[in-house]
């Protein structure tokens, strides 16, 4: 069971960004309807003063026409970070964030 769950962005019927925390590890999911969009994921929910590593699985540039395409990246983040993700039609993104 998750210790915390928050909806940090979204519009009903359009898109949603949800965070969940378990044992100090954060899981972030973003989903969109059939409209492509860019979503900024604000990481201000993370503990201030700590450094984190985020693994991002996101739609590739051509995911709207080839939905099986995706990209994986790893980035360093903190509570002041914002991550811009491009969501393909019917697409999404996922993050796993862990303290360094």
PDB file as gemmi writes it, atoms N, CA and C in Angstrom:
CRYST1    1.000    1.000    1.000  90.00  90.00  90.00 P 1                      
ATOM      1  N   UNK A   1       0.839  -1.182   0.000  1.00  0.00           N  
ATOM      2  CA  UNK A   1       0.000   0.000   0.000  1.00  0.00           C  
ATOM      3  C   UNK A   1       0.884   1.245   0.000  1.00  0.00           C  
ATOM      4  N   UNK A   2       0.463   2.232  -0.747  1.00  0.00           N  
ATOM      5  CA  UNK A   2       1.214   3.475  -0.833  1.00  0.00           C  
ATOM      6  C   UNK A   2       0.958   4.338   0.391  1.00  0.00           C  
ATOM      7  N   UNK A   3       1.977   5.093   0.795  1.00  0.00           N  
ATOM      8  CA  UNK A   3       1.876   5.952   1.967  1.00  0.00           C  
ATOM      9  C   UNK A   3       1.248   7.301   1.632  1.00  0.00           C  
ATOM     10  N   UNK A   4       1.456   7.764   0.389  1.00  0.00           N  
ATOM     11  CA  UNK A   4       0.892   9.038  -0.057  1.00  0.00           C  
ATOM     12  C   UNK A   4       0.478   8.919  -1.515  1.00  0.00           C  
ATOM     13  N   UNK A   5      -0.607   9.576  -1.855  1.00  0.00           N  
ATOM     14  CA  UNK A   5      -1.050   9.679  -3.248  1.00  0.00           C  
ATOM     15  C   UNK A   5      -1.566  11.096  -3.464  1.00  0.00           C  
ATOM     16  N   UNK A   6      -1.102  11.734  -4.556  1.00  0.00           N  
ATOM     17  CA  UNK A   6      -1.530  13.101  -4.859  1.00  0.00           C  
ATOM     18  C   UNK A   6      -1.782  13.245  -6.352  1.00  0.00           C  
ATOM     19  N   UNK A   7      -2.820  13.960  -6.703  1.00  0.00           N  
ATOM     20  CA  UNK A   7      -3.046  14.376  -8.081  1.00  0.00           C  
ATOM     21  C   UNK A   7      -2.416  15.766  -8.175  1.00  0.00           C  
ATOM     22  N   UNK A   8      -1.346  15.902  -8.977  1.00  0.00           N  
ATOM     23  CA  UNK A   8      -0.632  17.182  -8.986  1.00  0.00           C  
ATOM     24  C   UNK A   8      -0.971  18.043 -10.200  1.00  0.00           C  
ATOM     25  N   UNK A   9      -1.646  17.475 -11.180  1.00  0.00           N  
ATOM     26  CA  UNK A   9      -2.070  18.259 -12.341  1.00  0.00           C  
ATOM     27  C   UNK A   9      -3.147  17.490 -13.081  1.00  0.00           C  
ATOM     28  N   UNK A  10      -3.947  18.204 -13.854  1.00  0.00           N  
ATOM     29  CA  UNK A  10      -4.927  17.526 -14.690  1.00  0.00           C  
ATOM     30  C   UNK A  10      -6.175  18.337 -14.926  1.00  0.00           C  
ATOM     31  N   UNK A  11      -6.945  17.851 -15.879  1.00  0.00           N  
ATOM     32  CA  UNK A  11      -8.268  18.383 -16.178  1.00  0.00           C  
ATOM     33  C   UNK A  11      -9.138  17.177 -16.504  1.00  0.00           C  
ATOM     34  N   UNK A  12     -10.311  17.096 -15.910  1.00  0.00           N  
ATOM     35  CA  UNK A  12     -11.197  15.957 -16.115  1.00  0.00           C  
ATOM     36  C   UNK A  12     -11.445  15.743 -17.604  1.00  0.00           C  
ATOM     37  N   UNK A  13     -11.243  14.512 -18.045  1.00  0.00           N  
ATOM     38  CA  UNK A  13     -11.453  14.142 -19.434  1.00  0.00           C  
ATOM     39  C   UNK A  13     -10.319  14.529 -20.371  1.00  0.00           C  
ATOM     40  N   UNK A  14      -9.295  15.195 -19.853  1.00  0.00           N  
ATOM     41  CA  UNK A  14      -8.196  15.675 -20.690  1.00  0.00           C  
ATOM     42  C   UNK A  14      -6.888  14.940 -20.378  1.00  0.00           C  
ATOM     43  N   UNK A  15      -6.396  15.136 -19.149  1.00  0.00           N  
ATOM     44  CA  UNK A  15      -5.149  14.490 -18.740  1.00  0.00           C  
ATOM     45  C   UNK A  15      -5.060  14.457 -17.219  1.00  0.00           C  
ATOM     46  N   UNK A  16      -4.086  13.679 -16.704  1.00  0.00           N  
ATOM     47  CA  UNK A  16      -3.875  13.579 -15.261  1.00  0.00           C  
ATOM     48  C   UNK A  16      -2.411  13.281 -14.983  1.00  0.00           C  
ATOM     49  N   UNK A  17      -1.913  13.837 -13.883  1.00  0.00           N  
ATOM     50  CA  UNK A  17      -0.574  13.516 -13.380  1.00  0.00           C  
ATOM     51  C   UNK A  17      -0.742  13.150 -11.908  1.00  0.00           C  
ATOM     52  N   UNK A  18      -0.344  11.940 -11.561  1.00  0.00           N  
ATOM     53  CA  UNK A  18      -0.515  11.406 -10.210  1.00  0.00           C  
ATOM     54  C   UNK A  18       0.838  11.026  -9.627  1.00  0.00           C  
ATOM     55  N   UNK A  19       1.026  11.283  -8.321  1.00  0.00           N  
ATOM     56  CA  UNK A  19       2.231  10.838  -7.622  1.00  0.00           C  
ATOM     57  C   UNK A  19       1.830   9.888  -6.506  1.00  0.00           C  
ATOM     58  N   UNK A  20       2.685   8.900  -6.270  1.00  0.00           N  
ATOM     59  CA  UNK A  20       2.479   7.982  -5.154  1.00  0.00           C  
ATOM     60  C   UNK A  20       3.831   7.721  -4.524  1.00  0.00           C  
ATOM     61  N   UNK A  21       3.850   7.548  -3.196  1.00  0.00           N  
ATOM     62  CA  UNK A  21       5.099   7.336  -2.491  1.00  0.00           C  
ATOM     63  C   UNK A  21       5.016   6.072  -1.637  1.00  0.00           C  
ATOM     64  N   UNK A  22       6.082   5.296  -1.670  1.00  0.00           N  
ATOM     65  CA  UNK A  22       6.175   4.070  -0.855  1.00  0.00           C  
ATOM     66  C   UNK A  22       7.624   3.898  -0.448  1.00  0.00           C  
ATOM     67  N   UNK A  23       7.861   3.835   0.838  1.00  0.00           N  
ATOM     68  CA  UNK A  23       9.206   3.603   1.379  1.00  0.00           C  
ATOM     69  C   UNK A  23      10.232   4.593   0.831  1.00  0.00           C  
ATOM     70  N   UNK A  24       9.842   5.854   0.681  1.00  0.00           N  
ATOM     71  CA  UNK A  24      10.758   6.894   0.233  1.00  0.00           C  
ATOM     72  C   UNK A  24      10.973   6.945  -1.263  1.00  0.00           C  
ATOM     73  N   UNK A  25      10.339   6.083  -2.017  1.00  0.00           N  
ATOM     74  CA  UNK A  25      10.452   6.065  -3.475  1.00  0.00           C  
ATOM     75  C   UNK A  25       9.153   6.630  -4.048  1.00  0.00           C  
ATOM     76  N   UNK A  26       9.285   7.548  -5.019  1.00  0.00           N  
ATOM     77  CA  UNK A  26       8.124   8.180  -5.633  1.00  0.00           C  
ATOM     78  C   UNK A  26       7.863   7.595  -7.016  1.00  0.00           C  
ATOM     79  N   UNK A  27       6.595   7.392  -7.308  1.00  0.00           N  
ATOM     80  CA  UNK A  27       6.143   6.903  -8.611  1.00  0.00           C  
ATOM     81  C   UNK A  27       5.211   7.968  -9.182  1.00  0.00           C  
ATOM     82  N   UNK A  28       5.494   8.415 -10.386  1.00  0.00           N  
ATOM     83  CA  UNK A  28       4.706   9.469 -11.018  1.00  0.00           C  
ATOM     84  C   UNK A  28       4.180   8.931 -12.345  1.00  0.00           C  
ATOM     85  N   UNK A  29       2.897   9.132 -12.587  1.00  0.00           N  
ATOM     86  CA  UNK A  29       2.301   8.707 -13.844  1.00  0.00           C  
ATOM     87  C   UNK A  29       1.553   9.860 -14.483  1.00  0.00           C  
ATOM     88  N   UNK A  30       1.671   9.974 -15.805  1.00  0.00           N  
ATOM     89  CA  UNK A  30       0.943  10.993 -16.564  1.00  0.00           C  
ATOM     90  C   UNK A  30       0.236  10.303 -17.721  1.00  0.00           C  
ATOM     91  N   UNK A  31      -1.025  10.625 -17.912  1.00  0.00           N  
ATOM     92  CA  UNK A  31      -1.833  10.068 -19.011  1.00  0.00           C  
ATOM     93  C   UNK A  31      -2.602  11.182 -19.685  1.00  0.00           C  
ATOM     94  N   UNK A  32      -2.798  11.041 -20.994  1.00  0.00           N  
ATOM     95  CA  UNK A  32      -3.589  12.021 -21.731  1.00  0.00           C  
ATOM     96  C   UNK A  32      -4.696  11.317 -22.513  1.00  0.00           C  
ATOM     97  N   UNK A  33      -5.660  12.092 -22.954  1.00  0.00           N  
ATOM     98  CA  UNK A  33      -6.721  11.560 -23.813  1.00  0.00           C  
ATOM     99  C   UNK A  33      -6.157  11.421 -25.226  1.00  0.00           C  
ATOM    100  N   UNK A  34      -6.956  11.613 -26.255  1.00  0.00           N  
ATOM    101  CA  UNK A  34      -6.489  11.448 -27.636  1.00  0.00           C  
ATOM    102  C   UNK A  34      -5.912  12.723 -28.228  1.00  0.00           C  
ATOM    103  N   UNK A  35      -5.571  13.682 -27.372  1.00  0.00           N  
ATOM    104  CA  UNK A  35      -4.901  14.906 -27.803  1.00  0.00           C  
ATOM    105  C   UNK A  35      -3.445  14.863 -27.364  1.00  0.00           C  
ATOM    106  N   UNK A  36      -2.542  15.151 -28.314  1.00  0.00           N  
ATOM    107  CA  UNK A  36      -1.139  15.312 -27.932  1.00  0.00           C  
ATOM    108  C   UNK A  36      -1.034  16.545 -27.051  1.00  0.00           C  
ATOM    109  N   UNK A  37      -0.128  16.514 -26.094  1.00  0.00           N  
ATOM    110  CA  UNK A  37       0.065  17.691 -25.239  1.00  0.00           C  
ATOM    111  C   UNK A  37       1.423  17.626 -24.561  1.00  0.00           C  
ATOM    112  N   UNK A  38       1.864  18.765 -24.087  1.00  0.00           N  
ATOM    113  CA  UNK A  38       3.046  18.856 -23.249  1.00  0.00           C  
ATOM    114  C   UNK A  38       2.577  19.127 -21.832  1.00  0.00           C  
ATOM    115  N   UNK A  39       3.174  18.417 -20.888  1.00  0.00           N  
ATOM    116  CA  UNK A  39       2.805  18.572 -19.481  1.00  0.00           C  
ATOM    117  C   UNK A  39       4.085  18.842 -18.697  1.00  0.00           C  
ATOM    118  N   UNK A  40       4.022  19.824 -17.816  1.00  0.00           N  
ATOM    119  CA  UNK A  40       5.148  20.102 -16.920  1.00  0.00           C  
ATOM    120  C   UNK A  40       4.867  19.409 -15.596  1.00  0.00           C  
ATOM    121  N   UNK A  41       5.764  18.527 -15.206  1.00  0.00           N  
ATOM    122  CA  UNK A  41       5.644  17.837 -13.917  1.00  0.00           C  
ATOM    123  C   UNK A  41       6.526  18.571 -12.917  1.00  0.00           C  
ATOM    124  N   UNK A  42       5.885  19.224 -11.969  1.00  0.00           N  
ATOM    125  CA  UNK A  42       6.566  19.981 -10.929  1.00  0.00           C  
ATOM    126  C   UNK A  42       6.904  19.038  -9.786  1.00  0.00           C  
ATOM    127  N   UNK A  43       8.172  18.975  -9.393  1.00  0.00           N  
ATOM    128  CA  UNK A  43       8.611  18.022  -8.362  1.00  0.00           C  
ATOM    129  C   UNK A  43       8.712  18.652  -6.977  1.00  0.00           C  
ATOM    130  N   UNK A  44       7.954  19.695  -6.720  1.00  0.00           N  
ATOM    131  CA  UNK A  44       8.007  20.371  -5.419  1.00  0.00           C  
ATOM    132  C   UNK A  44       7.526  19.485  -4.267  1.00  0.00           C  
ATOM    133  N   UNK A  45       6.933  18.342  -4.565  1.00  0.00           N  
ATOM    134  CA  UNK A  45       6.504  17.416  -3.513  1.00  0.00           C  
ATOM    135  C   UNK A  45       7.686  16.667  -2.897  1.00  0.00           C  
ATOM    136  N   UNK A  46       8.855  16.706  -3.554  1.00  0.00           N  
ATOM    137  CA  UNK A  46      10.041  16.041  -3.013  1.00  0.00           C  
ATOM    138  C   UNK A  46      10.595  16.822  -1.828  1.00  0.00           C  
ATOM    139  N   UNK A  47      11.308  16.128  -0.951  1.00  0.00           N  
ATOM    140  CA  UNK A  47      11.885  16.764   0.229  1.00  0.00           C  
ATOM    141  C   UNK A  47      12.945  17.787  -0.180  1.00  0.00           C  
ATOM    142  N   UNK A  48      12.815  18.997   0.360  1.00  0.00           N  
ATOM    143  CA  UNK A  48      13.770  20.057   0.037  1.00  0.00           C  
ATOM    144  C   UNK A  48      15.159  19.707   0.573  1.00  0.00           C  
ATOM    145  N   UNK A  49      16.182  20.073  -0.197  1.00  0.00           N  
ATOM    146  CA  UNK A  49      17.557  19.848   0.230  1.00  0.00           C  
ATOM    147  C   UNK A  49      18.123  18.487  -0.132  1.00  0.00           C  
ATOM    148  N   UNK A  50      17.299  17.595  -0.646  1.00  0.00           N  
ATOM    149  CA  UNK A  50      17.768  16.266  -1.037  1.00  0.00           C  
ATOM    150  C   UNK A  50      17.918  16.185  -2.549  1.00  0.00           C  
ATOM    151  N   UNK A  51      18.836  15.356  -2.989  1.00  0.00           N  
ATOM    152  CA  UNK A  51      19.053  15.099  -4.406  1.00  0.00           C  
ATOM    153  C   UNK A  51      18.457  13.735  -4.748  1.00  0.00           C  
ATOM    154  N   UNK A  52      17.910  13.626  -5.949  1.00  0.00           N  
ATOM    155  CA  UNK A  52      17.228  12.412  -6.388  1.00  0.00           C  
ATOM    156  C   UNK A  52      17.669  12.034  -7.794  1.00  0.00           C  
ATOM    157  N   UNK A  53      17.452  10.783  -8.124  1.00  0.00           N  
ATOM    158  CA  UNK A  53      17.609  10.293  -9.483  1.00  0.00           C  
ATOM    159  C   UNK A  53      16.233   9.874  -9.974  1.00  0.00           C  
ATOM    160  N   UNK A  54      15.872  10.336 -11.165  1.00  0.00           N  
ATOM    161  CA  UNK A  54      14.567  10.011 -11.752  1.00  0.00           C  
ATOM    162  C   UNK A  54      14.782   9.202 -13.027  1.00  0.00           C  
ATOM    163  N   UNK A  55      14.114   8.063 -13.116  1.00  0.00           N  
ATOM    164  CA  UNK A  55      14.090   7.281 -14.345  1.00  0.00           C  
ATOM    165  C   UNK A  55      12.774   7.592 -15.031  1.00  0.00           C  
ATOM    166  N   UNK A  56      12.856   8.054 -16.272  1.00  0.00           N  
ATOM    167  CA  UNK A  56      11.680   8.494 -17.024  1.00  0.00           C  
ATOM    168  C   UNK A  56      11.447   7.583 -18.216  1.00  0.00           C  
ATOM    169  N   UNK A  57      10.242   7.053 -18.308  1.00  0.00           N  
ATOM    170  CA  UNK A  57       9.788   6.318 -19.491  1.00  0.00           C  
ATOM    171  C   UNK A  57       8.718   7.196 -20.119  1.00  0.00           C  
ATOM    172  N   UNK A  58       8.956   7.618 -21.357  1.00  0.00           N  
ATOM    173  CA  UNK A  58       8.050   8.585 -21.993  1.00  0.00           C  
ATOM    174  C   UNK A  58       7.810   8.223 -23.449  1.00  0.00           C  
ATOM    175  N   UNK A  59       6.752   8.789 -24.006  1.00  0.00           N  
ATOM    176  CA  UNK A  59       6.458   8.612 -25.419  1.00  0.00           C  
ATOM    177  C   UNK A  59       7.620   9.141 -26.265  1.00  0.00           C  
ATOM    178  N   UNK A  60       7.929   8.435 -27.343  1.00  0.00           N  
ATOM    179  CA  UNK A  60       8.925   8.907 -28.308  1.00  0.00           C  
ATOM    180  C   UNK A  60       8.284   9.963 -29.207  1.00  0.00           C  
ATOM    181  N   UNK A  61       9.101  10.640 -29.987  1.00  0.00           N  
ATOM    182  CA  UNK A  61       8.600  11.707 -30.862  1.00  0.00           C  
ATOM    183  C   UNK A  61       7.546  11.202 -31.841  1.00  0.00           C  
ATOM    184  N   UNK A  62       7.633   9.922 -32.247  1.00  0.00           N  
ATOM    185  CA  UNK A  62       6.685   9.371 -33.220  1.00  0.00           C  
ATOM    186  C   UNK A  62       5.657   8.412 -32.607  1.00  0.00           C  
ATOM    187  N   UNK A  63       5.466   8.495 -31.298  1.00  0.00           N  
ATOM    188  CA  UNK A  63       4.522   7.587 -30.626  1.00  0.00           C  
ATOM    189  C   UNK A  63       3.072   7.773 -31.050  1.00  0.00           C  
ATOM    190  N   UNK A  64       2.709   8.945 -31.545  1.00  0.00           N  
ATOM    191  CA  UNK A  64       1.321   9.154 -31.978  1.00  0.00           C  
ATOM    192  C   UNK A  64       0.973   8.299 -33.188  1.00  0.00           C  
ATOM    193  N   UNK A  65       1.968   7.966 -34.016  1.00  0.00           N  
ATOM    194  CA  UNK A  65       1.726   7.114 -35.186  1.00  0.00           C  
ATOM    195  C   UNK A  65       2.285   5.704 -34.993  1.00  0.00           C  
ATOM    196  N   UNK A  66       3.222   5.554 -34.061  1.00  0.00           N  
ATOM    197  CA  UNK A  66       3.787   4.243 -33.713  1.00  0.00           C  
ATOM    198  C   UNK A  66       3.746   4.109 -32.193  1.00  0.00           C  
ATOM    199  N   UNK A  67       2.578   3.736 -31.638  1.00  0.00           N  
ATOM    200  CA  UNK A  67       2.398   3.768 -30.190  1.00  0.00           C  
ATOM    201  C   UNK A  67       3.320   2.843 -29.403  1.00  0.00           C  
ATOM    202  N   UNK A  68       3.965   1.906 -30.079  1.00  0.00           N  
ATOM    203  CA  UNK A  68       4.890   1.009 -29.383  1.00  0.00           C  
ATOM    204  C   UNK A  68       6.237   1.676 -29.098  1.00  0.00           C  
ATOM    205  N   UNK A  69       6.456   2.861 -29.646  1.00  0.00           N  
ATOM    206  CA  UNK A  69       7.721   3.576 -29.469  1.00  0.00           C  
ATOM    207  C   UNK A  69       7.728   4.343 -28.145  1.00  0.00           C  
ATOM    208  N   UNK A  70       8.867   4.286 -27.454  1.00  0.00           N  
ATOM    209  CA  UNK A  70       9.050   5.034 -26.214  1.00  0.00           C  
ATOM    210  C   UNK A  70      10.536   5.284 -26.014  1.00  0.00           C  
ATOM    211  N   UNK A  71      10.851   6.126 -25.045  1.00  0.00           N  
ATOM    212  CA  UNK A  71      12.245   6.399 -24.704  1.00  0.00           C  
ATOM    213  C   UNK A  71      12.409   6.327 -23.191  1.00  0.00           C  
ATOM    214  N   UNK A  72      13.595   5.936 -22.772  1.00  0.00           N  
ATOM    215  CA  UNK A  72      13.916   5.845 -21.346  1.00  0.00           C  
ATOM    216  C   UNK A  72      15.127   6.745 -21.096  1.00  0.00           C  
ATOM    217  N   UNK A  73      15.052   7.541 -20.041  1.00  0.00           N  
ATOM    218  CA  UNK A  73      16.177   8.399 -19.681  1.00  0.00           C  
ATOM    219  C   UNK A  73      16.297   8.474 -18.159  1.00  0.00           C  
ATOM    220  N   UNK A  74      17.461   8.868 -17.705  1.00  0.00           N  
ATOM    221  CA  UNK A  74      17.723   9.042 -16.276  1.00  0.00           C  
ATOM    222  C   UNK A  74      18.227  10.464 -16.076  1.00  0.00           C  
ATOM    223  N   UNK A  75      17.646  11.158 -15.100  1.00  0.00           N  
ATOM    224  CA  UNK A  75      18.041  12.541 -14.834  1.00  0.00           C  
ATOM    225  C   UNK A  75      18.160  12.782 -13.340  1.00  0.00           C  
ATOM    226  N   UNK A  76      19.005  13.734 -12.971  1.00  0.00           N  
ATOM    227  CA  UNK A  76      19.132  14.155 -11.580  1.00  0.00           C  
ATOM    228  C   UNK A  76      18.129  15.271 -11.325  1.00  0.00           C  
ATOM    229  N   UNK A  77      17.419  15.185 -10.201  1.00  0.00           N  
ATOM    230  CA  UNK A  77      16.376  16.166  -9.886  1.00  0.00           C  
ATOM    231  C   UNK A  77      16.408  16.504  -8.405  1.00  0.00           C  
ATOM    232  N   UNK A  78      15.682  17.567  -8.052  1.00  0.00           N  
ATOM    233  CA  UNK A  78      15.440  17.929  -6.661  1.00  0.00           C  
ATOM    234  C   UNK A  78      14.056  18.567  -6.578  1.00  0.00           C  
ATOM    235  N   UNK A  79      13.716  19.111  -5.426  1.00  0.00           N  
ATOM    236  CA  UNK A  79      12.361  19.647  -5.239  1.00  0.00           C  
ATOM    237  C   UNK A  79      12.084  20.898  -6.066  1.00  0.00           C  
ATOM    238  N   UNK A  80      13.128  21.527  -6.627  1.00  0.00           N  
ATOM    239  CA  UNK A  80      12.940  22.710  -7.464  1.00  0.00           C  
ATOM    240  C   UNK A  80      12.812  22.348  -8.946  1.00  0.00           C  
ATOM    241  N   UNK A  81      12.940  21.068  -9.262  1.00  0.00           N  
ATOM    242  CA  UNK A  81      12.939  20.636 -10.667  1.00  0.00           C  
ATOM    243  C   UNK A  81      11.534  20.585 -11.253  1.00  0.00           C  
ATOM    244  N   UNK A  82      11.486  20.822 -12.558  1.00  0.00           N  
ATOM    245  CA  UNK A  82      10.285  20.616 -13.351  1.00  0.00           C  
ATOM    246  C   UNK A  82      10.694  19.804 -14.574  1.00  0.00           C  
ATOM    247  N   UNK A  83       9.881  18.839 -14.939  1.00  0.00           N  
ATOM    248  CA  UNK A  83      10.180  17.989 -16.084  1.00  0.00           C  
ATOM    249  C   UNK A  83       9.087  18.189 -17.125  1.00  0.00           C  
ATOM    250  N   UNK A  84       9.500  18.548 -18.324  1.00  0.00           N  
ATOM    251  CA  UNK A  84       8.561  18.704 -19.433  1.00  0.00           C  
ATOM    252  C   UNK A  84       8.461  17.367 -20.151  1.00  0.00           C  
ATOM    253  N   UNK A  85       7.246  16.822 -20.235  1.00  0.00           N  
ATOM    254  CA  UNK A  85       7.038  15.581 -20.981  1.00  0.00           C  
ATOM    255  C   UNK A  85       6.036  15.842 -22.098  1.00  0.00           C  
ATOM    256  N   UNK A  86       6.333  15.262 -23.246  1.00  0.00           N  
ATOM    257  CA  UNK A  86       5.438  15.350 -24.395  1.00  0.00           C  
ATOM    258  C   UNK A  86       4.651  14.047 -24.458  1.00  0.00           C  
ATOM    259  N   UNK A  87       3.344  14.162 -24.359  1.00  0.00           N  
ATOM    260  CA  UNK A  87       2.471  12.998 -24.363  1.00  0.00           C  
ATOM    261  C   UNK A  87       1.852  12.842 -25.746  1.00  0.00           C  
ATOM    262  N   UNK A  88       2.006  11.666 -26.314  1.00  0.00           N  
ATOM    263  CA  UNK A  88       1.419  11.365 -27.619  1.00  0.00           C  
ATOM    264  C   UNK A  88      -0.085  11.159 -27.464  1.00  0.00           C  
ATOM    265  N   UNK A  89      -0.796  11.089 -28.573  1.00  0.00           N  
ATOM    266  CA  UNK A  89      -2.235  10.807 -28.537  1.00  0.00           C  
ATOM    267  C   UNK A  89      -2.462   9.507 -27.774  1.00  0.00           C  
ATOM    268  N   UNK A  90      -3.280   9.563 -26.731  1.00  0.00           N  
ATOM    269  CA  UNK A  90      -3.545   8.380 -25.928  1.00  0.00           C  
ATOM    270  C   UNK A  90      -2.334   7.877 -25.171  1.00  0.00           C  
ATOM    271  N   UNK A  91      -1.334   8.725 -25.012  1.00  0.00           N  
ATOM    272  CA  UNK A  91      -0.066   8.307 -24.430  1.00  0.00           C  
ATOM    273  C   UNK A  91       0.102   8.651 -22.967  1.00  0.00           C  
ATOM    274  N   UNK A  92       1.338   8.501 -22.531  1.00  0.00           N  
ATOM    275  CA  UNK A  92       1.626   8.771 -21.140  1.00  0.00           C  
ATOM    276  C   UNK A  92       3.111   8.738 -20.848  1.00  0.00           C  
ATOM    277  N   UNK A  93       3.420   8.871 -19.573  1.00  0.00           N  
ATOM    278  CA  UNK A  93       4.797   8.833 -19.099  1.00  0.00           C  
ATOM    279  C   UNK A  93       4.787   8.301 -17.681  1.00  0.00           C  
ATOM    280  N   UNK A  94       5.932   7.742 -17.271  1.00  0.00           N  
ATOM    281  CA  UNK A  94       6.077   7.244 -15.906  1.00  0.00           C  
ATOM    282  C   UNK A  94       7.468   7.612 -15.382  1.00  0.00           C  
ATOM    283  N   UNK A  95       7.526   7.943 -14.111  1.00  0.00           N  
ATOM    284  CA  UNK A  95       8.784   8.254 -13.444  1.00  0.00           C  
ATOM    285  C   UNK A  95       8.909   7.414 -12.192  1.00  0.00           C  
ATOM    286  N   UNK A  96      10.121   6.986 -11.895  1.00  0.00           N  
ATOM    287  CA  UNK A  96      10.445   6.418 -10.594  1.00  0.00           C  
ATOM    288  C   UNK A  96      11.550   7.302 -10.042  1.00  0.00           C  
ATOM    289  N   UNK A  97      11.302   7.887  -8.884  1.00  0.00           N  
ATOM    290  CA  UNK A  97      12.233   8.841  -8.296  1.00  0.00           C  
ATOM    291  C   UNK A  97      12.737   8.291  -6.963  1.00  0.00           C  
ATOM    292  N   UNK A  98      14.087   8.227  -6.846  1.00  0.00           N  
ATOM    293  CA  UNK A  98      14.718   7.714  -5.635  1.00  0.00           C  
ATOM    294  C   UNK A  98      15.773   8.691  -5.143  1.00  0.00           C  
ATOM    295  N   UNK A  99      15.925   8.792  -3.823  1.00  0.00           N  
ATOM    296  CA  UNK A  99      16.980   9.636  -3.246  1.00  0.00           C  
ATOM    297  C   UNK A  99      18.327   9.038  -3.579  1.00  0.00           C  
ATOM    298  N   UNK A 100      19.303   9.935  -3.766  1.00  0.00           N  
ATOM    299  CA  UNK A 100      20.674   9.485  -4.063  1.00  0.00           C  
ATOM    300  C   UNK A 100      21.326   8.962  -2.806  1.00  0.00           C  
TER     301      UNK A 100                                                      
END                                                                             
